[in-house]
Amino acid sequence: MEMEKASNSSLKDQIREVQSKEEGTIDDAQTLINQREKKLRLKMDLWILPIVTLLYLFCFIDRSNIGNARIAGLEKDLHLKGYDYNALLSIFYISYILFEIPGNALCKYIGPGWFIPSCVIGFGVASIGAAFVKDFAQLAGVRFLLGVFEAAMLPANIYYLSRWYTRDELVFRICFFILSASLAGAFGGLLASGILTLDQVAGVTRWRMIFFIEGIITVILGLIALVMMTDRPETARWLTSEEKQLILDRVKAERIGTTEVVDKFTQKKFIKGFTSPVVVATSLMFFFNNITVSGLAFFLPTIVRTIYPTHTVISQQLHTVPPYALGTVACLVLCYGSWRMKRRNIFITLAAVPAMVGYIIFLSTDKPSVRYAATFLPMLGIFSNGAIPASQVSAAVVSDTARLSAVAMYAMIGNLGGLLSTWAFLPFDSPDYVIGNGLNLAVQGMILVIGIGLFFWAAWDNRKRDAKDIDAELQGKTVHEIQDLDWRHPGYRWQL
């Protein structure tokens, strides 16, 4: 309890200071503090979110543009047969998963302000390389490298934002870069259709231009990010000393038992990150949701082609845009609601329902217009279920080190779902894709079940914690031992 009092002392001192200067009441002082925080939050949003969102947008474009290239002639030119395309998607996820946790550990070591832009430049170069491949083996090598550089992007961005925002604010901020996944589908389709109207760029033609142009844009953004990204509040030149301290005080105030935002690495706290029951359950929900998200990213152009086989390639590309546009709007609305209501799990759980309805419709009809309409329904929830679970994982631990391992494991387990999705839509299952759509119906149902179960478990565990004597539980423990408790601290409560 002493540590908790210490972590909140700075904010209380500010309130007393404002009170004495303004000769007002505590309520008046708290109102002024809230106004300061609101102004500071807007300043952080305008400086941090645009660059993070742009970087993740092209991260997702560079991994999923192979779907656009596929219907523009990639398979024919590289003489791909059978399951070659599925294998190429899987190779990306193999390196993506293997380098997830090591990459995030490296992110903490060198700092996200340097690590994230360096990764962006790396996968931009890999995308450019895909424009010059001659066969399956070369493209497989490029896809493997792409996975290496993209591996830590999701957890690194979550970890980066958690240095700046409180856990209630985090969900809406994570939403801004997660919705890049839906924007990538919409913008990627528009960009690909626009690129394909060109004859050639620097001698590069047809589908190769998609990789080439999008890769160059990515590298440029990475170079800009090297200059613009601020590693942590203490090093931000665009903040005053008072603003830096307020950011640190706000983050420390809700981290029970901590005295610093960026703590020293300990093995005990690192292990606490991926053993948190809420982290494990939420990671499983992300695993199931990622089967749907990644499956649509790689196969929606192919699905649209089976719905409208007589349309031109550009028309088929453009038909992928509206569902993703709807997904972007739905993601913003649900994440904003989660932030304002200070609830996460209920949004995660209920977001699976429209997706289930969409897949039921797709499986029960062969009418093209109805099937195309059914592709919109999953978009109402699957992208918010990339952002909101991420903030729930971040909120389910206390220390910076535990958060590092928690978000890394969350991303790793989620991307196992991405790996599975590469084999969901198989050539022999075309054009109805009964297996792929049936699988997506099942996994969305699992999200619903786990979300309901997690709600009741957290309420039960909080009641157990309420019955404990906090001072007695902490008696005899050193400061470091209390910090290593993390979510096992008796004063901690699950907030879903």
Salt bridges, closest charged atoms under 4 A:
ASP13 OD1 - ARG16 NH2 2.37
GLU17 OE2 - LYS21 NZ 2.97
GLU37 OE1 - ARG250 NE 3.51
ASP45 OD2 - ARG173 NH2 2.84
GLU75 OE1 - ARG70 NE 3.24
ASP77 OD2 - ARG206 NH1 2.52
GLU150 OE1 - ARG63 NE 3.07
ASP168 OD1 - ARG344 NH1 3.69
GLU169 OE2 - ARG41 NH1 2.84
GLU169 OE2 - ARG250 NH2 2.12
ASP231 OD2 - ARG163 NH1 3.37
ASP231 OD2 - ARG232 NH1 2.85
GLU243 OE1 - LYS43 NZ 2.98
GLU254 OE1 - ARG167 NE 3.95
ASP263 OD1 - LYS108 NZ 3.74
ASP263 OD2 - LYS269 NZ 2.77
ASP400 OD2 - LYS108 NZ 2.66
ASP432 OD1 - ARG371 NH2 3.21
ASP461 OD2 - ARG465 NE 2.91
ASP466 OD1 - ARG493 NE 2.72
